[in-house]
Amino acid sequence: MATVTFDKATRIYPGTERPAVDSLDLDIADGEFLVLVGPSGCGKSTSLRMLAGLEDVDQGAIWVGDRDVTNVQPKDRDIAMVFQSYALYPHMTVADNMGFALKIAKVDKAEIRQRVEAAAKILDLTEYLDRKPKALSGGQRQRVAMGRAIVRQPQVFLMDEPLSNLDAKLRVQTRTQIAALQRRLGTTTVYVTHDQVEALTMGDRIAVLKDGILQQVGTPRDMYDAPANVFVAGFIGSPAMNLGTYQVFDGFAQVGRGRVKLSREALSALKAEDKNHVVLGFRPESLDRAAPNAEGAIPIEVDIVEELGSDAYVYGSVPNEFGESQDIHFAAGDSQLVVRIDPRDVPKKGETIWVTIREGEQHTFSSATGKRLVKDAVVTEASKHI
């Protein structure tokens, strides 16, 4: 077991000007499950490979425990990696695959067998030890790849999108098993994924990257309640947060025909470069239905209703009367807003519903920098990374 530290670690690929990973500063505690998350090309897998020794560190350093491993060969770093592709040997049995690294290290055969059987028991693979990989399901192959890492008893586990090849149901089941296994073993784990739902459900803490730059580090609750900037706000949460740029009139953000009161702190934090605009964010579940023309209510023309049984989501547009106040961005498309509603009181397509933002659940960001202006939601110290 060990801590992991990225000390301004930077990776610049030959022929490129912008770093793939730019001055990454990150401390991972002993026994922690940390998830690196972000869109494709953000540098999360490169960061993991730098820790593994598969990519060079051009500037800065990487430490495992009290040991600088920046220039140490991968085989000498005492880490084990689980790849997206499983990387199993098709001609070997499950037992041979799991024990191969120990065989190469010339560990005694009896100890190899003992470690393999112990790992197989943990992973519920005992009855499959004599099978070849082709006779296993995708989830079983993934557990074999996990077992190969476990038998090495490393200081750090590295996992690079290990669930991306599984179907949706198996992915949910396996991510629960991996999280439970990590807590049982207590081994420091760095897990890479592009799926923010995986990040929220598995990690002790989450580190969000964009364009090689660390955006925020914190617990899943920190990320959800107090995103540090517009990018994190829009990335974390499913469905995603509604985000829009709105003009400020007399202390209110004008959202269509509705007016949303801004806090005194938000108004005082506005700078000249914001040009009297704010980015306002509010999650689908932070909206309550209201009476037409109620104070602060926003009208929404219903386009689509998604009924999911326990929940229902309305996708709608805000009547365009105030120009830039319609700059709403959501996964479903520009100028659309999503609301979670009572599944037993669902409006019809074409109707207009009125909603208000629940007090304390709006997020206010600078229109110029994208950074959070005030702590409108619950904030803990861990979320104040930037």
N, C-alpha and C positions, 0 to 999 in steps of 0.2 A: 504494500500500500504506500502511496506517496502523493504529495501535492504536485501540481503542474503549473508552471508559470511561463507565459509568453511575455517577454520583456522587449517591447517595441519591435517585435519580429516582423520582418518585411521580406516579401518575395517578389522579384521583378523578372519576368520571363524575357529571355533574349529577343530582341526585335520589337519590344513594346516599351512605351514611355510610362504608362500608368501601372503602378504596382498591382499585382493580383491580390496581395494582402499588404495593407499599408499600416505600419507601426502598430501592430496588434499588441495591446496591453491587456492581459487577462490572467487572473489568479483563480485556480481551481483547487478547492479544498480536498484534503485527504478523505477518500470515500464518497466524494460527491458525484452525482450524475448530472453532468452539464450538457446541454443540447446547443449545438451551433445550428442556427436556422437562418434562412434567407432565400431569395430567388436564385434561379440558375445563374451561374457566373459571378456570384457575390464573393467568392473566395473561401467558402466554408470547407470544401473538400481539400483545397490547397493548404489551409491551416492545419487540417488533420494530417495530411501527408508530410508537412513540415515537422510536426511532432513525431511522426513515425520515422523520419529520416529519409523519406522517399523523395522529398523536394529540398533543395538547398535553401538556407536562410541567408539572404544577401546582406541584411542589416539586422542588428539586435541579437537576441539570444533566446533560447528555450531551456528551461530547467525542469528536471524531474526530481522531486525532493530537493536535496541540497547539492545536486550534481548538474553541472552545465553539460547538456547533451547536444549542443548546437552542431558540433563537428564529430559526434560519435556515430559509428556505423549503426544501421538499423538493427542488426542482430545483437548488438551490445547494449541496447537501450532498455531492455526488460519491459517491452510492451508487446501486446498481442492485438492484431487487427482483424476485424470481421468485415469482409468486402461485400459490395452489392451483389456480385456475381457468384457468391458462395466459394468459388475457386476450389472445388473438391476434385480429387483424382478419381476419374471414372473407373479405373481398373482396380482400385483398392476397396476393401470393405470399410464400413463405417468405423470400426475399431482401428483399422490401420490409418485411415484419414485423420482421426482424432489424435492418434499417438505419433504421427509421422515426425513432427517437430522434435519430440523427445527422442525419437530414434536417431535422428540426425545429430542431436546433442550427445548421443551415446549414453543415455540414461539406461539403467538396468531394466531388463525386460519385465521383471516382476513388478517393479515400481510403475513402469508404463502401463501395465495391465491394471494395476490397482487404481491409478489416477483416471484411466479411461472409464473403468467401471463406475467409479465414484461420480464422474461427470455425467455419464449416461443415466445414472439413477436420478440425478438432479434434473436432467432434461427429459426424463421419461423416454429414453432411447435404448434401454437395456435389451429389449426383444429384437432390436434392429441392428445389433452390433456386427452380425455376420452378413448383412445385406450390402449390395453395391448401391451407390447413389441413384442409379437409374430406377431402382425399385422403391424409391422414396417419393413422397409428395414434396411440394415446394416448402411447406412449413417444416417438415422433417429435415430436409436438406439444410434449411437455415439453422435449425437446432444443432446439426452436426458441425456446421461452421462455428457456432457458438462454443460447442464442446471442445473443438480443436484449440480455441483460445483459452478456455478454462483450464485445461489440463496443464498448460504451461505455467499456471499460477503467477501471472505477471504483476507488475506494480500498477499498470494502467491498461484498461481496455479501450480500444478505438473502434468505433463502428461507423462505417460510411454508407448511409442509406440502406441498411440491411433488409428493409421490408418492401422496397419499391417493386420487387418482382412478384409479390404475393397479391392475390385477389383481395378485394375490400374487406370481406368478412374475416379472412385469415389474418389480414394485416392488423385488425383490431385485436384479435385474440393473441397474436404473437407479441404485439407491443406491450400488452399487459404482462405476459410471461417474462419478457426481457426486463421490464421495470421491477417486477417482483424478484427475479433472479439477482439483479444487481444489488438490491437491498439485502438479500440473503447473504451474498458473498462479501459485500462491503468494499468492493474494489473500485477505485477511482475510474470513472468512465466518461469519455468524451464521445458524444453521439451526434452525427451529422444528418440533417434531414432538410428537405424543402417544404415539408408538410407541417404547417403551424399547429394543426390539431395534435399531431404526434408530439411536438415540442411542449405544448401545454399540458398534455396528459402524462408525459414520462419524466420530464426533467425536474430536478431540485431547483435549478436555475436555468435560464435561457439567455443566450447571447445572440443578438440579432445583428447580422452583417448586411451591408449594402455596398457594392462597388469596392470591396476590399477593406472597407472602413467599419469598425465596430460602432454600432448605433446606440445600443443600450444593453445593460446586463441587469438581470433581476429575477425574482421568482415569477412563476406564471401569473400570480395575482398582481404583482407589481406591473407587469407588462400590460395586463388587461385594464387595470384601474388607472394607471398613470403613465401612458406612453410618452416617451421623452420628445418625440417629434412626429410630424405628419406621416413619415414612412412607417414607423413602428405602429402608429395608430391604425393605419390602413392594412397592415400586414397581419397583425395579431387579432384573432377573433373570427368566428364563423357563425353567421354571415359577417362580412367585413363591416367596419364602422362606416357610417355615412360621413363624408367629408365635403365641405363646400367653402368657397371663398365668398364672403358677404360684406357689403358695405355697412358702415356704422353710422347710424343717425341717432343723435341725442341719447347715447348710451345703450342703444339697441342694435342688434344685427338684424338686417332686413332679409327675411327668408320668404320669398314669394310675397303673399299677402299677410304673412305672420311676422311678428317681431319678437326676438329673443333677447331678454335682458342680459347684459354682460356685467360681470362683477366690477367693483371699483378697482380691484387689483389688475384685472385684465385691461381695463381702459387706461390705467396709468402706465402699464407696461408697453403700450403701443409706441412705436418709434415713427419718425418722419418717413422712413423708407417703407413702412407698411401702407402709406397713402390712404389712411383711414379705412382700411379693410382688415378683416380677421379671417382666419380659417377656423371654422366651427366644426367640431366632430361630435356625433352622438350615435350610440349603438342602437340597433333595431329594438333591443329589449328595454332601452331607456326612454321609449316613447309611449305615452298614454293617450288613448282616444279621448277627445274632448267635444264639447258642444260647439256647433258652428259659430264662428266669429268670437269664440271665447278669448280672453286676454292671453296673448302669447301663443295662440294656436296657429298651426301651420296647415293649410289645406293641401291635400294630396289627391290627385285624380288616379284612381286605381287602374293599372294596366294589366297586371297578372296577380293571381293569388296561388301560392304554393301551400297545399294542405298536407301536413306530415303526420296527422293523427294527434299527437300530443301538442303540436305547435302548428301555427299557420303564419305565413309571411306574405305581406302585401308589397308588391313592387309597383311604385307609382311615380308620377311626375308632379312637380310643383308648378302651378300656373305661372307662366313667364310674363311678369309685369314689371320687373325691376332690373332688367338687363343682367349685370354681373352677379346679382344675387342668385342667379340660376346656375352658377358654376359648381354643380354638385358632381362628385366623382364616386362611382360605386362599381363593384365588379360587374353588375348587370349592364352598365353603360352610363354615359354622361347624362346629367339632368334627371337621373332616376334616384329614388330614395326607397329604402326598405324598412318596413315596420313589422315587428312581431306582434300578432294580435291573438285574441281568444279564438281558438279553433271552432268554438260553438257559436261565434258571432262574426261570420265572415262576410265582408261586403262583396257586391257583384262588380264585375268588370264595368268600367265607365262611371261608377259612383265616385263621389268625393267624400273623403273622410277628413276629419280634423284631428291633429295630434299636438300634444305639448311635450316638451323635454322635461323629464323628471328632475326635480331640483337636486343639484349637486352631481348630476351625471352628464353634464356637457363638458367638452374638452376644447380649450381655446389655444390656438397656435398663431404664431406670427406669420402673416402672409408673405413677408420678405424672406425670412430664414427657415420657416417651417418648424422652429423650435417651440416647445410648450411655453406659453406666457405665464400661466398661473396654475396652481395645483387645485383645479376645480374638483378633482376626485380624491379619493383616499390615497395618500402617498406614504410610502415607507422610505427609510434611509437607503435601502438597497436599490431603489429605482432611480436615485439621483446620480446615475453614472455620468450623464452629460447634461 
